[in-house]
Amino acid sequence: MSETSEKVNVLNDAEKDVIVRYRNVKKAFGDTVVLNDLNIDIKQGEKIALIGPSGSGKTTIIRMLMTLEQPTEGTIEVDGQMLWHKEVNGELVTADEKHLRKVRGSIGMVFQQYNLFPHMTIMKNCTEAPIHVLGLSKQEAKERAIKMLTKVGLADKVDMYPAQLSGGQQQRVAIARSLVMQPKVMLFDEVTAALDPELVGEVLEVLRDIASEGETTMMLITHEMDFARDVADRVFFLDKGSIAEQGTPDEVINHPKTERLQTFLGRFNA
């Protein structure tokens, strides 16, 4: 095999590992550009922490991946498939809702607010989507739900309603509900932001457990720097719609290069 062929094979192997890809992605609301020329490759099983000030574009990155916001320019791929586009007669065209739903099925998201159905038990909250979206039987869905609720330490709460649980418990249910769908990519948007300080630790511990298993690709927006340092493979610091610094937690959090990042991190060390 020639040296050129070997290089091509190495590149192809690397390409196979990429599960999420942003290419030249821009997002603008009117004249306001919130993301500009974003290029990211995320590998299967990678844990990515997104940090940065409010308004820097962090949430927009994952909202586009969850199909809650459409890119103004550029493309996003998930597991080898275009998300917002599809190819028709050799040309990229805007995807229809059916295509979006299909590709979006690989992605789960947990928000700041738990978004549980208040009139449903914890079990029903966790089994509705597997039954109606994935087509699982009630028994299959229940078995998955028990497994995931056990993972987050809440298997004994299946007959309760959200209002009977603490905020931390509700957020753990929200995480279990997403895991029941067996997504390839999990998105977490500051999932501890709405919690009382004493409840933050229990949710972060669940996320640490999920991360330690290694299989699920995770993108986490967080202001918990110790958590990002412990869990992330890479950290992206966003500022004014662009990635200002990226690298390992040690490179970005422990040894920031730019004054802007140093100032941002200084808020957490004060």
C-alpha positions in Angstrom: 0.0 0.0 0.0 1.4 3.4 -0.9 2.0 6.2 1.7 -0.8 8.2 0.2 -3.3 5.3 0.5 -2.2 4.8 4.1 -2.9 8.5 4.9 -6.3 8.3 3.2 -7.2 5.2 5.3 -6.1 6.9 8.5 -8.3 9.9 7.6 -11.2 7.6 6.8 -10.9 5.9 10.2 -10.8 9.3 11.9 -13.9 10.3 10.0 -15.8 7.2 11.2 -15.3 8.3 14.8 -16.9 11.7 14.4 -20.5 11.6 15.5 -21.3 15.4 15.5 -19.9 17.8 12.9 -20.5 21.6 12.6 -19.2 23.1 9.3 -19.0 26.8 8.8 -22.1 27.3 10.9 -23.5 30.8 11.4 -26.6 31.8 13.4 -28.0 35.3 13.3 -31.2 36.8 14.6 -31.8 39.7 12.3 -28.6 41.7 12.3 -27.3 40.1 15.5 -24.8 37.3 14.8 -24.7 34.9 17.8 -22.5 32.3 16.2 -20.0 32.9 13.5 -18.2 30.3 11.3 -18.4 27.5 13.8 -16.3 24.4 13.0 -16.4 21.5 15.4 -15.8 17.7 15.2 -16.9 15.6 18.2 -16.0 12.0 18.4 -18.1 9.1 19.6 -18.1 9.0 23.3 -16.4 12.3 23.8 -17.4 14.6 26.7 -17.4 18.3 25.6 -17.8 21.1 28.1 -19.0 24.5 26.7 -18.1 27.4 28.9 -18.3 31.2 28.5 -20.3 34.3 29.5 -24.0 34.7 28.9 -24.8 35.5 25.3 -21.6 33.9 24.0 -23.5 31.3 21.9 -23.2 28.2 24.0 -26.9 27.4 24.2 -27.4 28.2 20.5 -24.9 25.5 19.6 -26.9 22.8 21.3 -30.3 24.2 20.4 -29.4 23.9 16.7 -28.3 20.3 17.3 -31.7 19.6 19.0 -33.4 21.3 16.0 -34.8 24.1 18.2 -32.9 26.7 16.2 -32.1 26.5 12.5 -28.6 27.6 11.3 -28.5 30.7 9.1 -25.5 29.2 7.2 -23.5 26.0 7.2 -24.2 22.4 7.9 -24.5 20.1 10.9 -24.1 16.3 10.7 -25.1 13.7 13.3 -23.8 10.1 13.0 -23.0 10.6 9.3 -26.3 12.2 8.3 -27.0 15.9 7.6 -29.4 17.3 10.2 -30.9 20.5 8.7 -30.2 19.4 5.0 -30.6 16.4 2.8 -29.2 15.6 -0.6 -31.6 15.6 -3.6 -30.3 15.0 -7.1 -26.8 15.8 -5.9 -27.7 19.1 -4.3 -28.2 20.1 -0.6 -31.7 21.3 0.1 -33.5 22.2 3.4 -34.7 19.1 5.2 -38.3 18.4 5.8 -39.8 17.7 9.3 -39.7 13.9 8.7 -36.0 14.0 8.0 -35.4 16.2 11.1 -37.3 13.8 13.3 -35.4 10.9 12.1 -31.9 12.4 12.7 -33.0 14.1 15.9 -33.9 10.6 17.3 -30.2 10.1 18.0 -30.1 13.1 20.4 -31.4 13.6 23.9 -31.4 16.9 25.8 -31.9 17.9 29.5 -32.8 21.5 30.1 -32.3 23.9 33.0 -36.0 23.5 33.9 -37.0 19.8 34.3 -40.0 20.0 31.9 -41.6 17.0 33.5 -45.4 16.4 32.9 -46.9 17.4 36.3 -50.0 15.3 35.9 -48.1 12.1 35.2 -46.3 9.8 37.6 -42.5 9.4 37.3 -42.9 6.1 35.6 -45.3 7.6 33.0 -43.0 10.5 32.4 -40.3 8.1 31.5 -42.3 5.7 29.4 -44.5 8.0 27.2 -41.8 8.7 24.6 -40.4 5.2 24.3 -43.9 3.9 23.7 -45.2 6.6 21.3 -42.0 7.6 19.6 -39.9 4.4 19.6 -42.8 2.0 19.4 -41.8 -0.1 22.5 -44.4 -2.1 24.3 -45.5 -0.9 27.7 -43.5 -3.7 29.3 -40.3 -2.9 27.4 -40.6 0.8 28.1 -41.2 0.1 31.8 -38.1 -2.2 32.0 -36.0 0.6 30.4 -37.4 3.2 32.7 -36.7 1.1 35.8 -33.1 0.6 34.7 -32.5 4.3 34.1 -34.3 5.4 37.3 -32.2 2.9 39.2 -29.1 4.5 37.5 -30.1 7.9 38.9 -31.1 6.5 42.3 -34.9 7.0 42.0 -36.3 3.6 41.3 -38.4 3.9 44.5 -40.2 7.0 43.2 -41.9 5.5 40.2 -45.5 6.1 41.5 -44.9 9.6 42.7 -45.6 12.8 40.9 -43.0 15.5 40.1 -44.4 17.9 42.7 -43.6 15.3 45.4 -39.9 15.4 44.5 -37.2 17.9 45.3 -35.7 19.9 42.4 -32.6 17.7 42.3 -34.8 14.6 42.2 -36.8 16.1 39.4 -33.7 16.9 37.4 -32.5 13.3 37.9 -35.8 12.1 36.5 -35.4 14.3 33.5 -31.9 12.8 32.9 -33.4 9.2 33.3 -36.2 10.1 30.9 -33.7 11.2 28.2 -31.5 8.1 28.8 -34.5 5.8 28.3 -34.5 6.9 24.6 -30.9 5.5 24.3 -29.6 8.6 22.5 -26.2 8.5 20.9 -25.6 12.2 21.9 -26.8 13.8 25.2 -27.0 17.6 25.6 -27.1 19.2 29.0 -27.9 22.9 29.2 -26.8 24.1 32.6 -28.8 21.4 34.3 -27.9 22.6 37.8 -28.6 26.3 37.2 -32.2 26.2 38.6 -31.3 24.1 41.7 -30.6 25.2 45.2 -26.9 24.9 46.0 -27.3 21.9 48.3 -29.0 19.9 45.5 -26.3 20.6 42.8 -24.0 17.8 44.0 -26.5 15.0 43.6 -27.2 15.9 39.9 -23.5 16.4 39.1 -22.8 12.9 40.6 -25.3 11.4 38.3 -23.6 13.1 35.3 -20.2 11.9 36.5 -21.5 8.3 36.6 -22.9 8.6 33.0 -19.7 10.1 31.8 -17.6 7.4 33.4 -19.4 4.7 31.5 -17.8 6.3 28.4 -20.3 5.2 25.7 -22.6 8.3 25.4 -21.3 11.4 23.7 -22.0 14.4 26.0 -22.1 18.1 25.4 -22.5 20.1 28.6 -23.0 23.8 29.1 -21.8 24.4 32.6 -20.5 27.0 35.0 -19.2 24.3 37.4 -15.5 24.5 36.6 -14.5 21.7 38.9 -17.0 19.4 37.2 -15.8 20.4 33.7 -12.3 19.7 34.8 -13.2 16.3 36.1 -15.5 15.1 33.3 -14.6 16.8 30.0 -12.3 15.4 27.4 -12.2 18.9 25.8 -13.4 22.3 26.9 -14.5 25.0 24.5 -14.5 28.6 25.7 -17.0 30.7 23.7 -16.9 34.5 23.5 -18.9 36.7 21.2 -20.1 33.8 19.0 -16.8 32.2 18.4 -14.6 29.6 20.1 -11.9 31.7 21.6 -10.0 28.8 23.2 -10.3 25.0 23.2 -8.3 22.1 24.5 -8.1 19.7 27.4 -9.5 20.9 30.8 -5.9 21.4 32.0 -5.0 23.6 29.0 -8.2 25.7 29.1 -9.2 25.9 32.7 -5.8 25.5 34.5 -3.7 27.4 31.9 -5.8 29.9 30.0 -3.9 31.7 27.2 -6.1 34.8 26.6 -6.8 37.6 29.0 -10.5 37.2 28.2 -10.6 33.6 29.4 -8.4 34.5 32.4 -11.0 37.2 33.4 -13.9 34.9 32.9 -12.3 32.1 35.1 -11.4 34.7 37.7 -15.1 35.1 38.5 -15.1 31.5 39.8 -11.9 31.9 41.9 -13.0 35.1 43.6 
